[in-house]
Amino acid sequence: MDVVRQLLLVLHIIGIGSLLGGFLTQMKGMKTGDVRINPAMTHGALTMLVTGIALVGVRQADDLDVDNTKISVKLAILIGILLMVWTNRAKERVDVQLFGAVGLLTVANIVIAVMWT
């Protein structure tokens, strides 16, 4: 089960990398308002959701501790991100403030994952 958990963690990190990478590659366009939700961001957020839920399930199946408050906060942030990217994925341009919120919430989710002990 440890191998499954580690594989899920790798996929979770790939998902966050995809979401954050999709944001970072377009930061220059925030000055001109030429930003959009790209497929990497959508797929990254979905990957994070699926692997995050699976990670919690695997930890609970192994009788390992799960910080339910931390997981709930991270899930709430991720659902917010997912709603923003999913509803705006087909638009040629999105509002710069919405795009910035996606990036800020993504970084907040990383900070919570690393620093909340």
ZITAJO-V802573 format. One record per residue. RES is the residue in one small letter. OMEGA is omega in radians with two decimals (* if undefined). D_CENTER is the distance of its C-alpha to the mean C-alpha in Angstrom with 2 decimals. Layout:
RES,OMEGA,D_CENTER  RES,OMEGA,D_CENTER
//
This chain:
m,3.14,24.01  d,3.12,22.91  v,3.11,22.37  v,3.13,20.16  r,3.14,18.03  q,3.08,17.87  l,3.10,17.04  l,3.11,14.14  l,3.09,12.90  v,3.12,13.49  l,3.10,11.61  h,3.12,8.52  i,3.07,9.07  i,3.10,9.83  g,3.14,6.63  i,3.09,4.95  g,3.11,8.39  s,3.13,8.50  l,-3.12,5.98  l,3.12,7.73  g,3.08,10.88  g,3.08,11.13  f,-3.04,11.11  l,-3.13,13.47  t,-3.11,15.84  q,-3.08,16.62  m,3.12,17.11  k,-3.14,20.82  g,-3.14,20.98  m,3.11,20.03  k,-3.08,23.69  t,-3.11,25.07  g,-3.12,22.59  d,3.13,22.01  v,3.11,18.25  r,3.06,16.54  i,-3.12,13.37  n,-3.10,13.78  p,3.13,13.19  a,-3.14,10.98  m,-3.14,8.31  t,-3.12,9.08  h,3.10,9.42  g,3.13,6.34  a,3.10,4.41  l,3.11,7.64  t,3.11,7.91  m,-3.13,5.30  l,-3.09,7.26  v,-3.10,10.46  t,3.10,10.48  g,3.09,9.49  i,3.13,12.32  a,3.11,14.48  l,3.11,14.16  v,3.13,15.40  g,3.13,18.07  v,3.11,19.27  r,3.13,19.58  q,3.11,21.54  a,3.09,23.63  d,-3.08,24.60  d,3.05,25.58  l,-3.13,23.25  d,3.05,22.25  v,3.08,19.02  d,-3.04,18.33  n,3.12,17.80  t,3.13,17.43  k,-3.12,14.59  i,3.12,12.79  s,3.12,13.69  v,3.13,12.42  k,3.13,8.92  l,3.13,9.17  a,3.11,10.73  i,-3.12,8.25  l,3.10,5.48  i,3.06,8.65  g,3.09,9.61  i,-3.09,6.90  l,3.09,7.65  l,3.14,11.24  m,-3.10,11.43  v,-3.09,10.33  w,-3.09,12.31  t,-3.11,15.32  n,-3.02,15.62  r,-3.08,14.98  a,-3.09,18.78  k,3.11,19.93  e,3.09,21.55  r,3.07,20.64  v,3.11,18.39  d,-3.10,19.24  v,3.14,18.52  q,3.08,17.69  l,3.13,15.04  f,3.09,13.59  g,3.11,13.93  a,3.09,12.28  v,3.12,9.01  g,-3.13,9.49  l,3.13,10.83  l,3.08,8.31  t,3.11,5.63  v,3.10,8.75  a,3.12,9.73  n,3.09,7.08  i,-3.14,8.33  v,3.11,11.74  i,-3.13,11.81  a,-3.05,10.99  v,-2.95,13.72  m,-3.13,16.22  w,-3.14,16.46  t,*,19.17
//
